[in-house]
Amino acid sequence: MKNRGKGFTLIELLVVMVILALLAGLVGPRFLRFIKPAQASTAKVQVANFEQAIQHFYLENSASYPPSLDALVPNYMEEIPLDPWGNPYVYQFPGSHGKDYDIESYGPDRSPGGDDDITNYKK
């Protein structure tokens, strides 16, 4: 007689796969709804970091603002990050929204305007 007690049967493997698929179907959507708010929070923190680095630049460079974000590297920031959606931040000096400079991320739609833009000024 052969020993058939080792290993899993095809039915056991299928049952495990069905259970995993059900769990993924239940947990996946709940997890994914937290991604968009986390990306927006990350963009807000990065804009605040830019503002802080720009203020340091302003204080150390005879009260002048940087011509671009690249001027902040390496003395004030290690690198210029992309926004959470993989796009570069837009820096405008002089600013056009009541500030000395504007910093913005166009958000997930990647186009200017709209409620999803993250900026250093009030819209």
N, CA, C and O atoms as a GROMACS GRO file, in nm:
protein
  492
    1MET      N    1   0.083  -0.119   0.000
    1MET     CA    2   0.000   0.000   0.000
    1MET      C    3   0.087   0.124   0.000
    1MET      O    4   0.191   0.131   0.065
    2LYS      N    5   0.040   0.221  -0.074
    2LYS     CA    6   0.112   0.349  -0.080
    2LYS      C    7   0.056   0.443   0.026
    2LYS      O    8  -0.063   0.438   0.059
    3ASN      N    9   0.144   0.528   0.078
    3ASN     CA   10   0.102   0.626   0.179
    3ASN      C   11   0.051   0.752   0.109
    3ASN      O   12   0.128   0.824   0.047
    4ARG      N   13  -0.078   0.778   0.118
    4ARG     CA   14  -0.138   0.893   0.051
    4ARG      C   15  -0.164   1.006   0.150
    4ARG      O   16  -0.239   1.098   0.115
    5GLY      N   17  -0.109   1.007   0.266
    5GLY     CA   18  -0.135   1.107   0.368
    5GLY      C   19  -0.055   1.235   0.352
    5GLY      O   20  -0.080   1.332   0.424
    6LYS      N   21   0.041   1.239   0.260
    6LYS     CA   22   0.124   1.358   0.244
    6LYS      C   23   0.065   1.450   0.139
    6LYS      O   24   0.010   1.405   0.038
    7GLY      N   25   0.078   1.583   0.162
    7GLY     CA   26   0.035   1.680   0.062
    7GLY      C   27  -0.112   1.718   0.075
    7GLY      O   28  -0.183   1.669   0.163
    8PHE      N   29  -0.156   1.806  -0.014
    8PHE     CA   30  -0.292   1.856  -0.013
    8PHE      C   31  -0.366   1.804  -0.136
    8PHE      O   32  -0.306   1.778  -0.240
    9THR      N   33  -0.494   1.789  -0.119
    9THR     CA   34  -0.574   1.749  -0.234
    9THR      C   35  -0.613   1.873  -0.313
    9THR      O   36  -0.603   1.985  -0.263
   10LEU      N   37  -0.657   1.852  -0.434
   10LEU     CA   38  -0.699   1.961  -0.520
   10LEU      C   39  -0.818   2.036  -0.458
   10LEU      O   40  -0.824   2.159  -0.468
   11ILE      N   41  -0.908   1.968  -0.396
   11ILE     CA   42  -1.025   2.030  -0.332
   11ILE      C   43  -0.980   2.121  -0.217
   11ILE      O   44  -1.032   2.232  -0.204
   12GLU      N   45  -0.886   2.077  -0.137
   12GLU     CA   46  -0.836   2.160  -0.026
   12GLU      C   47  -0.772   2.287  -0.078
   12GLU      O   48  -0.793   2.395  -0.023
   13LEU      N   49  -0.694   2.276  -0.184
   13LEU     CA   50  -0.630   2.394  -0.242
   13LEU      C   51  -0.734   2.490  -0.298
   13LEU      O   52  -0.720   2.612  -0.282
   14LEU      N   53  -0.837   2.438  -0.364
   14LEU     CA   54  -0.943   2.524  -0.419
   14LEU      C   55  -1.020   2.595  -0.308
   14LEU      O   56  -1.054   2.712  -0.322
   15VAL      N   57  -1.047   2.526  -0.198
   15VAL     CA   58  -1.117   2.589  -0.085
   15VAL      C   59  -1.033   2.703  -0.028
   15VAL      O   60  -1.087   2.810   0.000
   16VAL      N   61  -0.906   2.683  -0.011
   16VAL     CA   62  -0.818   2.789   0.039
   16VAL      C   63  -0.815   2.907  -0.057
   16VAL      O   64  -0.819   3.022  -0.014
   17MET      N   65  -0.809   2.879  -0.188
   17MET     CA   66  -0.807   2.989  -0.285
   17MET      C   67  -0.939   3.068  -0.284
   17MET      O   68  -0.937   3.190  -0.299
   18VAL      N   69  -1.050   3.001  -0.266
   18VAL     CA   70  -1.180   3.070  -0.259
   18VAL      C   71  -1.186   3.157  -0.134
   18VAL      O   72  -1.234   3.270  -0.140
   19ILE      N   73  -1.137   3.107  -0.022
   19ILE     CA   74  -1.136   3.186   0.102
   19ILE      C   75  -1.048   3.309   0.085
   19ILE      O   76  -1.086   3.418   0.128
   20LEU      N   77  -0.931   3.295   0.025
   20LEU     CA   78  -0.843   3.409   0.002
   20LEU      C   79  -0.906   3.511  -0.092
   20LEU      O   80  -0.893   3.632  -0.071
   21ALA      N   81  -0.974   3.464  -0.195
   21ALA     CA   82  -1.041   3.556  -0.288
   21ALA      C   83  -1.153   3.633  -0.219
   21ALA      O   84  -1.171   3.752  -0.244
   22LEU      N   85  -1.228   3.567  -0.132
   22LEU     CA   86  -1.334   3.635  -0.057
   22LEU      C   87  -1.277   3.740   0.037
   22LEU      O   88  -1.329   3.851   0.046
   23LEU      N   89  -1.169   3.706   0.104
   23LEU     CA   90  -1.105   3.803   0.193
   23LEU      C   91  -1.053   3.923   0.116
   23LEU      O   92  -1.069   4.037   0.160
   24ALA      N   93  -0.990   3.899   0.001
   24ALA     CA   94  -0.940   4.010  -0.081
   24ALA      C   95  -1.054   4.097  -0.130
   24ALA      O   96  -1.041   4.219  -0.135
   25GLY      N   97  -1.166   4.035  -0.166
   25GLY     CA   98  -1.281   4.112  -0.213
   25GLY      C   99  -1.345   4.196  -0.104
   25GLY      O  100  -1.401   4.301  -0.133
   26LEU      N  101  -1.337   4.151   0.020
   26LEU     CA  102  -1.394   4.227   0.131
   26LEU      C  103  -1.299   4.334   0.185
   26LEU      O  104  -1.342   4.445   0.216
   27VAL      N  105  -1.173   4.299   0.196
   27VAL     CA  106  -1.075   4.390   0.257
   27VAL      C  107  -1.022   4.491   0.157
   27VAL      O  108  -0.996   4.605   0.194
   28GLY      N  109  -1.004   4.453   0.032
   28GLY     CA  110  -0.945   4.540  -0.070
   28GLY      C  111  -1.013   4.675  -0.083
   28GLY      O  112  -0.946   4.777  -0.073
   29PRO      N  113  -1.145   4.679  -0.106
   29PRO     CA  114  -1.211   4.810  -0.120
   29PRO      C  115  -1.202   4.897   0.005
   29PRO      O  116  -1.192   5.020  -0.005
   30ARG      N  117  -1.205   4.836   0.120
   30ARG     CA  118  -1.193   4.914   0.245
   30ARG      C  119  -1.054   4.976   0.258
   30ARG      O  120  -1.039   5.088   0.306
   31PHE      N  121  -0.956   4.904   0.215
   31PHE     CA  122  -0.819   4.954   0.220
   31PHE      C  123  -0.798   5.065   0.117
   31PHE      O  124  -0.734   5.166   0.148
   32LEU      N  125  -0.849   5.048  -0.002
   32LEU     CA  126  -0.826   5.144  -0.111
   32LEU      C  127  -0.890   5.280  -0.085
   32LEU      O  128  -0.842   5.380  -0.138
   33ARG      N  129  -0.995   5.286  -0.006
   33ARG     CA  130  -1.058   5.417   0.017
   33ARG      C  131  -0.972   5.508   0.106
   33ARG      O  132  -1.000   5.627   0.114
   34PHE      N  133  -0.870   5.454   0.170
   34PHE     CA  134  -0.782   5.535   0.254
   34PHE      C  135  -0.664   5.593   0.174
   34PHE      O  136  -0.591   5.678   0.226
   35ILE      N  137  -0.645   5.550   0.051
   35ILE     CA  138  -0.529   5.594  -0.026
   35ILE      C  139  -0.541   5.740  -0.068
   35ILE      O  140  -0.444   5.815  -0.053
   36LYS      N  141  -0.657   5.783  -0.119
   36LYS     CA  142  -0.671   5.921  -0.166
   36LYS      C  143  -0.651   6.023  -0.054
   36LYS      O  144  -0.577   6.120  -0.074
   37PRO      N  145  -0.713   6.006   0.063
   37PRO     CA  146  -0.686   6.103   0.170
   37PRO      C  147  -0.539   6.102   0.214
   37PRO      O  148  -0.484   6.207   0.251
   38ALA      N  149  -0.475   5.987   0.211
   38ALA     CA  150  -0.334   5.980   0.249
   38ALA      C  151  -0.247   6.054   0.149
   38ALA      O  152  -0.150   6.120   0.187
   39GLN      N  153  -0.279   6.043   0.020
   39GLN     CA  154  -0.202   6.115  -0.082
   39GLN      C  155  -0.219   6.266  -0.065
   39GLN      O  156  -0.122   6.340  -0.077
   40ALA      N  157  -0.341   6.312  -0.038
   40ALA     CA  158  -0.364   6.455  -0.018
   40ALA      C  159  -0.289   6.505   0.104
   40ALA      O  160  -0.231   6.614   0.101
   41SER      N  161  -0.288   6.427   0.212
   41SER     CA  162  -0.214   6.466   0.332
   41SER      C  163  -0.064   6.474   0.305
   41SER      O  164   0.003   6.564   0.353
   42THR      N  165  -0.014   6.380   0.228
   42THR     CA  166   0.128   6.381   0.193
   42THR      C  167   0.163   6.506   0.113
   42THR      O  168   0.265   6.569   0.138
   43ALA      N  169   0.078   6.542   0.018
   43ALA     CA  170   0.102   6.662  -0.063
   43ALA      C  171   0.101   6.787   0.024
   43ALA      O  172   0.184   6.876   0.004
   44LYS      N  173   0.010   6.795   0.120
   44LYS     CA  174   0.004   6.911   0.210
   44LYS      C  175   0.131   6.922   0.293
   44LYS      O  176   0.183   7.032   0.314
   45VAL      N  177   0.181   6.810   0.340
   45VAL     CA  178   0.305   6.810   0.420
   45VAL      C  179   0.422   6.853   0.332
   45VAL      O  180   0.508   6.929   0.376
   46GLN      N  181   0.428   6.804   0.209
   46GLN     CA  182   0.537   6.842   0.120
   46GLN      C  183   0.532   6.990   0.086
   46GLN      O  184   0.637   7.055   0.078
   47VAL      N  185   0.413   7.046   0.065
   47VAL     CA  186   0.401   7.190   0.039
   47VAL      C  187   0.449   7.269   0.160
   47VAL      O  188   0.518   7.370   0.145
   48ALA      N  189   0.414   7.223   0.280
   48ALA     CA  190   0.462   7.290   0.402
   48ALA      C  191   0.614   7.281   0.412
   48ALA      O  192   0.679   7.377   0.456
   49ASN      N  193   0.673   7.169   0.373
   49ASN     CA  194   0.819   7.156   0.373
   49ASN      C  195   0.883   7.252   0.274
   49ASN      O  196   0.986   7.312   0.303
   50PHE      N  197   0.822   7.267   0.157
   50PHE     CA  198   0.872   7.364   0.059
   50PHE      C  199   0.867   7.505   0.118
   50PHE      O  200   0.964   7.581   0.105
   51GLU      N  201   0.758   7.539   0.182
   51GLU     CA  202   0.746   7.674   0.240
   51GLU      C  203   0.855   7.699   0.343
   51GLU      O  204   0.915   7.806   0.347
   52GLN      N  205   0.881   7.599   0.426
   52GLN     CA  206   0.986   7.614   0.528
   52GLN      C  207   1.123   7.630   0.462
   52GLN      O  208   1.201   7.716   0.504
   53ALA      N  209   1.153   7.551   0.362
   53ALA     CA  210   1.282   7.561   0.294
   53ALA      C  211   1.296   7.696   0.223
   53ALA      O  212   1.403   7.755   0.222
   54ILE      N  213   1.187   7.744   0.163
   54ILE     CA  214   1.190   7.873   0.094
   54ILE      C  215   1.213   7.986   0.194
   54ILE      O  216   1.285   8.081   0.164
   55GLN      N  217   1.153   7.977   0.312
   55GLN     CA  218   1.175   8.079   0.413
   55GLN      C  219   1.320   8.079   0.461
   55GLN      O  220   1.377   8.186   0.485
   56HIS      N  221   1.380   7.962   0.476
   56HIS     CA  222   1.522   7.955   0.512
   56HIS      C  223   1.607   8.017   0.401
   56HIS      O  224   1.700   8.093   0.430
   57PHE      N  225   1.576   7.987   0.277
   57PHE     CA  226   1.648   8.046   0.165
   57PHE      C  227   1.636   8.198   0.169
   57PHE      O  228   1.735   8.268   0.151
   58TYR      N  229   1.516   8.248   0.192
   58TYR     CA  230   1.488   8.392   0.196
   58TYR      C  231   1.573   8.460   0.305
   58TYR      O  232   1.630   8.567   0.283
   59LEU      N  233   1.578   8.397   0.423
   59LEU     CA  234   1.653   8.457   0.533
   59LEU      C  235   1.803   8.456   0.510
   59LEU      O  236   1.873   8.546   0.556
   60GLU      N  237   1.853   8.356   0.442
   60GLU     CA  238   1.998   8.343   0.423
   60GLU      C  239   2.048   8.405   0.294
   60GLU      O  240   2.169   8.405   0.269
   61ASN      N  241   1.960   8.457   0.210
   61ASN     CA  242   2.001   8.510   0.080
   61ASN      C  243   1.952   8.652   0.058
   61ASN      O  244   1.889   8.682  -0.043
   62SER      N  245   1.980   8.737   0.152
   62SER     CA  246   1.952   8.881   0.140
   62SER      C  247   1.807   8.911   0.103
   62SER      O  248   1.780   8.993   0.016
   63ALA      N  249   1.715   8.842   0.170
   63ALA     CA  250   1.572   8.866   0.152
   63ALA      C  251   1.527   8.850   0.007
   63ALA      O  252   1.450   8.931  -0.044
   64SER      N  253   1.577   8.746  -0.059
   64SER     CA  254   1.531   8.717  -0.194
   64SER      C  255   1.482   8.572  -0.199
   64SER      O  256   1.537   8.484  -0.132
   65TYR      N  257   1.380   8.551  -0.279
   65TYR     CA  258   1.323   8.417  -0.293
   65TYR      C  259   1.395   8.340  -0.402
   65TYR      O  260   1.453   8.400  -0.493
   66PRO      N  261   1.392   8.207  -0.395
   66PRO     CA  262   1.460   8.128  -0.499
   66PRO      C  263   1.389   8.143  -0.634
   66PRO      O  264   1.267   8.157  -0.638
   67PRO      N  265   1.465   8.141  -0.742
   67PRO     CA  266   1.403   8.150  -0.874
   67PRO      C  267   1.327   8.023  -0.914
   67PRO      O  268   1.234   8.028  -0.994
   68SER      N  269   1.368   7.911  -0.855
   68SER     CA  270   1.301   7.784  -0.882
   68SER      C  271   1.319   7.693  -0.760
   68SER      O  272   1.400   7.722  -0.672
   69LEU      N  273   1.244   7.584  -0.756
   69LEU     CA  274   1.260   7.490  -0.645
   69LEU      C  275   1.395   7.422  -0.648
   69LEU      O  276   1.446   7.379  -0.544
   70ASP      N  277   1.454   7.410  -0.766
   70ASP     CA  278   1.586   7.347  -0.777
   70ASP      C  279   1.693   7.423  -0.700
   70ASP      O  280   1.795   7.364  -0.662
   71ALA      N  281   1.672   7.551  -0.677
   71ALA     CA  282   1.770   7.631  -0.602
   71ALA      C  283   1.775   7.591  -0.454
   71ALA      O  284   1.867   7.631  -0.383
   72LEU      N  285   1.680   7.514  -0.409
   72LEU     CA  286   1.677   7.471  -0.269
   72LEU      C  287   1.767   7.351  -0.242
   72LEU      O  288   1.798   7.320  -0.127
   73VAL      N  289   1.809   7.283  -0.348
   73VAL     CA  290   1.892   7.164  -0.335
   73VAL      C  291   2.038   7.205  -0.347
   73VAL      O  292   2.067   7.283  -0.437
   74PRO      N  293   2.129   7.161  -0.269
   74PRO     CA  294   2.122   7.068  -0.158
   74PRO      C  295   2.118   7.135  -0.022
   74PRO      O  296   2.110   7.067   0.080
   75ASN      N  297   2.125   7.269  -0.017
   75ASN     CA  298   2.140   7.336   0.112
   75ASN      C  299   2.014   7.336   0.198
   75ASN      O  300   2.023   7.337   0.320
   76TYR      N  301   1.897   7.335   0.136
   76TYR     CA  302   1.773   7.348   0.212
   76TYR      C  303   1.684   7.225   0.203
   76TYR      O  304   1.599   7.203   0.290
   77MET      N  305   1.702   7.146   0.101
   77MET     CA  306   1.632   7.018   0.084
   77MET      C  307   1.728   6.920   0.019
   77MET      O  308   1.814   6.959  -0.061
   78GLU      N  309   1.714   6.793   0.053
   78GLU     CA  310   1.801   6.692  -0.009
   78GLU      C  311   1.768   6.672  -0.156
   78GLU      O  312   1.857   6.655  -0.240
   79GLU      N  313   1.639   6.674  -0.187
   79GLU     CA  314   1.593   6.659  -0.325
   79GLU      C  315   1.456   6.722  -0.336
   79GLU      O  316   1.389   6.746  -0.236
   80ILE      N  317   1.414   6.747  -0.458
   80ILE     CA  318   1.280   6.801  -0.482
   80ILE      C  319   1.189   6.682  -0.512
   80ILE      O  320   1.202   6.618  -0.617
   81PRO      N  321   1.097   6.651  -0.421
   81PRO     CA  322   1.013   6.534  -0.443
   81PRO      C  323   0.905   6.561  -0.547
   81PRO      O  324   0.867   6.675  -0.571
   82LEU      N  325   0.856   6.455  -0.606
   82LEU     CA  326   0.737   6.462  -0.690
   82LEU      C  327   0.616   6.455  -0.599
   82LEU      O  328   0.625   6.405  -0.487
   83ASP      N  329   0.503   6.504  -0.646
   83ASP     CA  330   0.383   6.493  -0.565
   83ASP      C  331   0.339   6.346  -0.558
   83ASP      O  332   0.391   6.264  -0.634
   84PRO      N  333   0.246   6.313  -0.471
   84PRO     CA  334   0.207   6.172  -0.455
   84PRO      C  335   0.152   6.106  -0.582
   84PRO      O  336   0.140   5.984  -0.588
   85TRP      N  337   0.118   6.186  -0.682
   85TRP     CA  338   0.065   6.132  -0.807
   85TRP      C  339   0.173   6.124  -0.914
   85TRP      O  340   0.144   6.095  -1.030
   86GLY      N  341   0.298   6.151  -0.876
   86GLY     CA  342   0.411   6.136  -0.967
   86GLY      C  343   0.440   6.255  -1.055
   86GLY      O  344   0.512   6.242  -1.154
   87ASN      N  345   0.388   6.372  -1.022
   87ASN     CA  346   0.409   6.492  -1.102
   87ASN      C  347   0.493   6.593  -1.024
   87ASN      O  348   0.492   6.592  -0.901
   88PRO      N  349   0.565   6.680  -1.094
   88PRO     CA  350   0.643   6.783  -1.024
   88PRO      C  351   0.550   6.890  -0.966
   88PRO      O  352   0.443   6.919  -1.021
   89TYR      N  353   0.594   6.948  -0.856
   89TYR     CA  354   0.522   7.061  -0.799
   89TYR      C  355   0.545   7.184  -0.886
   89TYR      O  356   0.650   7.197  -0.949
   90VAL      N  357   0.447   7.271  -0.890
   90VAL     CA  358   0.457   7.394  -0.968
   90VAL      C  359   0.491   7.507  -0.873
   90VAL      O  360   0.420   7.531  -0.775
   91TYR      N  361   0.601   7.577  -0.902
   91TYR     CA  362   0.646   7.691  -0.821
   91TYR      C  363   0.640   7.814  -0.909
   91TYR      O  364   0.691   7.815  -1.021
   92GLN      N  365   0.578   7.918  -0.856
   92GLN     CA  366   0.568   8.043  -0.931
   92GLN      C  367   0.612   8.158  -0.841
   92GLN      O  368   0.558   8.180  -0.733
   93PHE      N  369   0.712   8.230  -0.889
   93PHE     CA  370   0.759   8.350  -0.820
   93PHE      C  371   0.768   8.462  -0.921
   93PHE      O  372   0.833   8.445  -1.024
   94PRO      N  373   0.706   8.574  -0.897
   94PRO     CA  374   0.623   8.608  -0.782
   94PRO      C  375   0.487   8.538  -0.788
   94PRO      O  376   0.440   8.499  -0.895
   95GLY      N  377   0.426   8.525  -0.672
   95GLY     CA  378   0.297   8.460  -0.663
   95GLY      C  379   0.185   8.545  -0.719
   95GLY      O  380   0.199   8.667  -0.732
   96SER      N  381   0.076   8.482  -0.750
   96SER     CA  382  -0.037   8.555  -0.807
   96SER      C  383  -0.164   8.537  -0.725
   96SER      O  384  -0.274   8.569  -0.772
   97HIS      N  385  -0.151   8.487  -0.604
   97HIS     CA  386  -0.269   8.464  -0.519
   97HIS      C  387  -0.253   8.531  -0.383
   97HIS      O  388  -0.295   8.476  -0.281
   98GLY      N  389  -0.194   8.648  -0.381
   98GLY     CA  390  -0.178   8.721  -0.255
   98GLY      C  391  -0.060   8.675  -0.172
   98GLY      O  392  -0.046   8.718  -0.058
   99LYS      N  393   0.023   8.591  -0.225
   99LYS     CA  394   0.144   8.546  -0.156
   99LYS      C  395   0.265   8.588  -0.239
   99LYS      O  396   0.252   8.623  -0.356
  100ASP      N  397   0.382   8.584  -0.176
  100ASP     CA  398   0.505   8.617  -0.248
  100ASP      C  399   0.538   8.512  -0.353
  100ASP      O  400   0.600   8.543  -0.455
  101TYR      N  401   0.497   8.388  -0.330
  101TYR     CA  402   0.523   8.279  -0.422
  101TYR      C  403   0.408   8.179  -0.411
  101TYR      O  404   0.340   8.173  -0.309
  102ASP      N  405   0.387   8.102  -0.514
  102ASP     CA  406   0.284   7.999  -0.516
  102ASP      C  407   0.349   7.863  -0.534
  102ASP      O  408   0.442   7.847  -0.614
  103ILE      N  409   0.300   7.766  -0.460
  103ILE     CA  410   0.340   7.627  -0.477
  103ILE      C  411   0.212   7.547  -0.490
  103ILE      O  412   0.119   7.563  -0.410
  104GLU      N  413   0.206   7.461  -0.591
  104GLU     CA  414   0.086   7.380  -0.603
  104GLU      C  415   0.113   7.245  -0.669
  104GLU      O  416   0.204   7.229  -0.750
  105SER      N  417   0.029   7.152  -0.630
  105SER     CA  418   0.021   7.022  -0.695
  105SER      C  419  -0.116   7.018  -0.759
  105SER      O  420  -0.216   7.056  -0.698
  106TYR      N  421  -0.122   6.971  -0.882
  106TYR     CA  422  -0.250   6.968  -0.953
  106TYR      C  423  -0.338   6.852  -0.909
  106TYR      O  424  -0.450   6.839  -0.957
  107GLY      N  425  -0.289   6.769  -0.820
  107GLY     CA  426  -0.371   6.661  -0.767
  107GLY      C  427  -0.384   6.542  -0.860
  107GLY      O  428  -0.311   6.531  -0.959
  108PRO      N  429  -0.478   6.454  -0.829
  108PRO     CA  430  -0.490   6.331  -0.907
  108PRO      C  431  -0.534   6.351  -1.051
  108PRO      O  432  -0.506   6.267  -1.136
  109ASP      N  433  -0.603   6.463  -1.082
  109ASP     CA  434  -0.646   6.484  -1.221
  109ASP      C  435  -0.536   6.543  -1.307
  109ASP      O  436  -0.550   6.552  -1.429
  110ARG      N  437  -0.425   6.586  -1.244
  110ARG     CA  438  -0.306   6.636  -1.313
  110ARG      C  439  -0.331   6.758  -1.401
  110ARG      O  440  -0.258   6.783  -1.497
  111SER      N  441  -0.436   6.833  -1.368
  111SER     CA  442  -0.464   6.955  -1.445
  111SER      C  443  -0.495   7.069  -1.349
  111SER      O  444  -0.555   7.046  -1.244
  112PRO      N  445  -0.456   7.191  -1.384
  112PRO     CA  446  -0.478   7.304  -1.292
  112PRO      C  447  -0.627   7.333  -1.276
  112PRO      O  448  -0.708   7.311  -1.366
  113GLY      N  449  -0.659   7.383  -1.157
  113GLY     CA  450  -0.797   7.415  -1.126
  113GLY      C  451  -0.869   7.294  -1.070
  113GLY      O  452  -0.831   7.180  -1.095
  114GLY      N  453  -0.971   7.321  -0.996
  114GLY     CA  454  -1.049   7.212  -0.937
  114GLY      C  455  -1.026   7.202  -0.788
  114GLY      O  456  -0.935   7.264  -0.733
  115ASP      N  457  -1.110   7.124  -0.725
  115ASP     CA  458  -1.103   7.110  -0.580
  115ASP      C  459  -0.994   7.017  -0.533
  115ASP      O  460  -0.965   7.012  -0.414
  116ASP      N  461  -0.932   6.943  -0.622
  116ASP     CA  462  -0.832   6.846  -0.581
  116ASP      C  463  -0.690   6.902  -0.579
  116ASP      O  464  -0.598   6.831  -0.539
  117ASP      N  465  -0.670   7.027  -0.619
  117ASP     CA  466  -0.537   7.088  -0.618
  117ASP      C  467  -0.495   7.116  -0.474
  117ASP      O  468  -0.576   7.156  -0.391
  118ILE      N  469  -0.367   7.093  -0.447
  118ILE     CA  470  -0.308   7.121  -0.316
  118ILE      C  471  -0.216   7.242  -0.335
  118ILE      O  472  -0.125   7.238  -0.418
  119THR      N  473  -0.241   7.349  -0.258
  119THR     CA  474  -0.166   7.474  -0.277
  119THR      C  475  -0.122   7.531  -0.142
  119THR      O  476  -0.163   7.484  -0.036
  120ASN      N  477  -0.037   7.632  -0.150
  120ASN     CA  478   0.003   7.704  -0.030
  120ASN      C  479  -0.080   7.830  -0.010
  120ASN      O  480  -0.048   7.912   0.076
  121TYR      N  481  -0.185   7.846  -0.087
  121TYR     CA  482  -0.273   7.962  -0.076
  121TYR      C  483  -0.417   7.915  -0.073
  121TYR      O  484  -0.448   7.802  -0.111
  122LYS      N  485  -0.505   8.001  -0.026
  122LYS     CA  486  -0.648   7.970  -0.022
  122LYS      C  487  -0.706   7.984  -0.161
  122LYS      O  488  -0.678   8.080  -0.232
  123LYS      N  489  -0.787   7.887  -0.200
  123LYS     CA  490  -0.849   7.892  -0.333
  123LYS      C  491  -0.978   7.971  -0.328
  123LYS      O  492  -1.044   7.986  -0.431
   0.00000   0.00000   0.00000
